[in-house]
């Protein structure tokens, strides 16, 4: 049940990302770019169909990797050190070079703002409080989900309300349009890119799907025959990150089952479920509790089929809902967003933080600063800083350690090539 819920939750984040410009999960942030653009063009059904189909393709690939390559590929995770995690974070940040729109300077400004936000909270090495202004709610930092809800959902509400014809709803055909043969052929390359990148990201303990989603989007655009359509409503821009999310949702279980090290935050929760039932993930799990492993594999396959049926049934009502008159829809979304934010920690402080980031997002949109580089900075900032400083502590402040470790050196070279390209 936990594994099925995990798969459904990872996919579900794309629905509000496409319909409301509000990613339900951090890894769905990349889907906002083209998914919401398609919705604004009256192609919400097509965007949701591409998202569902791509998730199924990526998840099916991930399940195959989970079935046949668990123990062999899990050894890759053992080789990752703080230097490797730092380089992986830098690789994720290098995508800013491609997500900055027409101005790299503005993209870098937005990225630095995100890194500044990620530095709020307790210092990862010394334990000193930074930029908390005496607020205990900020000791653990600013949750990235609050930042995303603010700069996407709340900001979009502000923008919609300020438009002259804001009361007019844009018509979206209330049916799901699954890709036909020609579209499936077109989506094959971005889905392959997303699935493979999701595989390697899933093998990285603690990596999660965010880096995989953004890297997949970036590489799919690089290899696309229609790169100019990305960001303007390209189905390929939805397919690549969604295939990566589907792949990660399955392959993240590989290091968890083999080593007891979760490959994402969601997998960490699933690890807790194993421990509650007295099951200790690791090599012995395959010997002592083979029936549990086989049941997990079967459950993943069944949940994939159930995901298609359930999603196909509920997506049409979702499209109908966003076609309601804007005053009604905006009020409903606003209430839904604020109640959801409050439910995260039962705190009005979280509501204030989300509203504050809504104002920040509105200001950034006004001055033409891209939002995605800031989101990348917020999501990856702690990972980059903490592992950078841990690596220096372990190497006695020798910066050459990042080039002496093969995985780290390879990732840093790849980052440089992405930026130069």
N, C-alpha and C positions, 0 to 999 in steps of 0.2 A: 504494500500500500504506500509506504513512504517513497519508494523509487518511482511509482506511478505519479504520485503527487508532485514529486520533484520534476519529472519530465513535463507535466502539464503546466506547472508554474513557470518554467523556463520559456515555454512557448507563449503562455498567456501575456507575458510582458509586451509582446509586439502588438496586441490588439489596441490598448490605449495609445501606444506609440503612433500607430497609423491613424486612428480615429480622432484622438484628442491632443496629439503632439505631446504626450506625456508617457515616457517609457516606464512600464511597470517594473522593470528590472534594470540594473546598470548595463547589462549586456545588450539591452534593446535600444540603447541610446542611438546607435548607428542606424537603426531602422527608421528613426524619425526623419532622416534627411530626405529620402525619396518616398517613403511610405506616406507621410503627411502631405507631401507635394502631390502625390497621386490622388489622395482623398480630396484635396482642394480643387483638383481638375475634374471631380465627379467620378473618379475611378477607384472608389474605396473598395468595392467588391473585387476588382482585379488585384489590388494591392494585398488584400486579405487572402485571396486565393493563392497568390505567389508566395506569401509568407507561410501559409499552411503547407503548401506543396514542398517548399524548400526545407522547412523544418522536418518534414517526413523523410526527405532524401538525406539530410544531414544526420538525423537520428538513426536511420537504417544503416548508414555507413558506420556510425559510432557503435551501434549494437554489434555489427560484424567484427569490428576491432576489439570490442569487449569480449566477444566469444572466443576469438581465435588468437589474440595477441596479448592477453592480459599480463601473464607472467614475463613474457619476453620483453615487451615494451616498457614495463614498469621499472626495469633496471635503469632506463634513461633518467628517471626522476631522482635516483640516488646520486647522480653526478652533479646535481644542482647545488651550488654554494651561494653565500651572500653576494659574491661577485657576479654570479650568473643571474640572480634575481634583479640586481641593479641593472645589468645590461639588458635584461628582458624589459624592464620598465622604460629604459631609454629607447628601446626599439618601439615600444608603444607610443612614447612621446614624439618620436620622429614622424609619426603620421601627421602631426600638426602642419608639417611642410605642405601636405596635400590638402588639408582641410581649411586652409586660411583664406580661400576665395581669391580675390584679386590682389590682396595685400598680405605679404608674409609678415610685415611688421605688425599689423593688426592681429594676425594670428598668434605671433609670439607674445604680444601684450596680453591677449586673452589667456594664453597658456600660463604665463607668469602669474596672472591673477588667480588661476586655479591652483597653482603650486603654493601661493601665499595662503589660500584658504586651507589647503591640506596641512599646513604647518601649525594650525590652531590646535591646542590641546596639550597633552603631556609629551615631553621630549622622549623619543623612543630609546635613548641611551642613558641619559642622566636622570630622567624622571622629573625634570623641572617643568612647571606649568608655563605655557607660552601663549600669550595673547588671549587669555581667558577672561581678563578683567575681573577676576574674583568670582566668576560664575561657575558653579559646580557642574552645570549642564554642559559646559564646553570642555570638561576635563578629558573626555574621550574624543574630542574633535567634533567637526561638523559632519554628520552622516551624509554621504554622497547622494542618497535618495532624496534628502530634503533640498539639496542644491538643484537636483534635476527637476523635481516637482516645481520649485520656484521659478527657475529660468525658462522652463518649458510651459508648464500648465498655467501657473499664475500669470506669467508674462504674456502668454497667448490670450488669456482672458482680458488683460489690460488692453492689448492691441485690438482685439475684436470689438471691445466696447468703444474704442476711440474712432473706429471706422465710420464714415458717413452713412453707409447703408448696412450697418451692422445687424439690423433686425431682420434682414433677408437671409434665409438659410440657403446654402448651396445644395442643389439637388444631387444626391448620390443614389444610383440605382440599387435598390435593396435586395440584391442577390449576389451570391458568391460566384466569381468567375474563375474557375480553375484553368491553368494554362493548357492550351491546345498543343497539337504536335509541333507546330512551328515555334511556339513560345517555349516549350520544353527544350527544344534544340538550342534556342538562344540562351536559355538559363543554365545549360549544362556546364559551361565553363565556370561562371561565378559560383555555382553550387559545388563544383569540384574543388575550387580554390578554398572556399569556406570550409568544406569538410576536412580537407587535409590540414589546413591551419588549425582548425578546431581540434584535430587529433593531437597535434603537438602541444597545443595549449592545455588540453585536458590532462596530458601526461605531466604537466608542470604543477607540483603541489602548491596550492594556494594561488595559482595563477588566475583562475576564474575565466569567464567567457568574454570579458570586456575587451581585453587586448585582441583576442581572436576576432571579435566582431569588427573592430576598427581596422585591423590589418587586412582582413578579408575584403572589406569594402575598398580599401586603398588599392590592394593588388588587383581586384576585379576591375576597377576603373583603369588601372595601368594597362591591363591586357585586353580591354574591351575595344570593339570596333566602333563603339559609340560613346566615348568618354565624355563628350560634351553634354550628354543627356543626364549625367549623374548630378544629383542635387536638384534636378528639375522634374522628377517624376519617372525615373528609370526603373523598370521592373528588376533589372540586374542589380541595382543598388539595394533592393529589398532582399533579393535571393541570396546574395553572398553572406551578409551578416546573419541571416536567419539559418542558413545551412551550417554556419559556424556554431551558432548557439545550440542547434540540435545535436551536432557532433560532440561539442563539449559536454552537454548534459549526460552523455553516455560514457565518453572516454575519461571524464573526470573520476569515474568510479574505478578505473584501472589502478592508479596508485593507492586509492583508498582500500580496495580489496586485497591487493598484494602486499602493501607496505603499512597499511593503517594510516596513511597520510592523505587527507582529502585534497582533491584537485580544485575545489572551489568552495565558496562559503556554503552553498546549498549542500554540497557533498559532505561538508563538516557536520551539518545538522543530521544528515543521513547516518553519518558515523556514530553520532550520539544515539540514534535509534538502535544500531547494532549493539552498542555497549549496554544499553538498557536491558536488552534481551539476553545478556550474557555472552554475546558473540564478540570475539576479538579479531578484527581484520588482520590479515597477515598470511604468510605461506601456510601455516597450520590450518587456517580456515578451510582451505580446499581439501584437506585431509579429514578433519574432524567433522565438518559441517558441509559436506558436498551437496546435501539435499537443499540447504539454504541457498547456495550459490546457483544451483540449477533452477530453483524456484525464482530467484532474482532474474536470471536470464529469461525465463519464460514470461515472467511478469512484465519485463521490459517490452517484449514483442507484443504481448496482449495490450499493454498500455498504448503502444504506438497505433494499433488499430482503433482502440477506443478514442484516442485523441482525434483522429480524423473524423469519426462519426459525431462525437460531441461538439467539436469545433465547428463542423459544417452545419450543425443544427442551431448553434447559438449565435453565429456570426451575422446571420441575416437580421435578427432582432437588434443586434448592436448597430448595424447600419441604419435601420429604421429609426433608432433612438437619436442618432446624430443628425437626422433630417428634420427634427422638430424645430419650431420657430426659435430663433437665436435667443431671445430674452429668456424663454423657458429653459432651453438647453444650457445656456451659460450659468444660470442660477443653479441648475442641477449639478453641473460640473463643479462649480465653486464650492457648493455644499459637500459634494463627494470628495473633493481634494482636501478640504480642511478637515473633514471627519477622518479621512484616511491618515493624514499627517498626525492628527491628535492620537489616533489609535496606535501609532508606531511606538510611542513611549508614554501615552496618557499624560501628555504635557502640553500646556499652552505655549511654553517656550518654543517647542518645535513648530507650532503654527506661526509664531512670530518670525522664526528663522526662514520658513518657507515664503512668507509674505515679503520679507526683506530681500530675499534673493529674486523674488518676482520683480521688485523695483529695480534691482541691479540688472536683471536680464532685459528689462524694458529700456534702461539707459544704454546697455550695450547694443541692442538692436537699433536704437536711435542714432548712435554714433558709428554704426556699421562694423562693430566688432563681432566676429563669429563666436557662437556659443560652444560649439563642440570642442575646440582647443581648451577652453576653460574646464569643461567636463573631464577631459582627459587628464588635465593637471590635478583636479580634485581627486579623481579615482586612483591615479598612479603615483601621486606625490609622496604619500607615506611609504609606499613600497620602494620607491627610488631612494628616498632619504635614509630610511632605516637600514636598508641593506648596504648602501654606500658607507655609512658610518660603521656598521658592524664589520664590513670587510676591512676598513682601515684599522679598526681596533685589533682584528686578528692578524693583520700584517704589519703592525707597528708603524702605521701611517705611511706605508709604502704604496704609492699610487700605481706602481708598475704591476701590482697584483691583479689589476683588472685586465691586463694584457697577457699575463703569464698563464692565466687559467684558460684553457682552450675554448670552452663554451662561451665564457664571457667575451673573449676576444672576437669570436665569430659573430656574436650578436651585435657587438659594437661596430664591427666592420659593416654588417648588414644595415645598421642604423645610418652610418655615414653614406652608404650607397643610396638609401632611400632619400636622404636629404639632398644629396647631389642630384639624383634623378629628378 
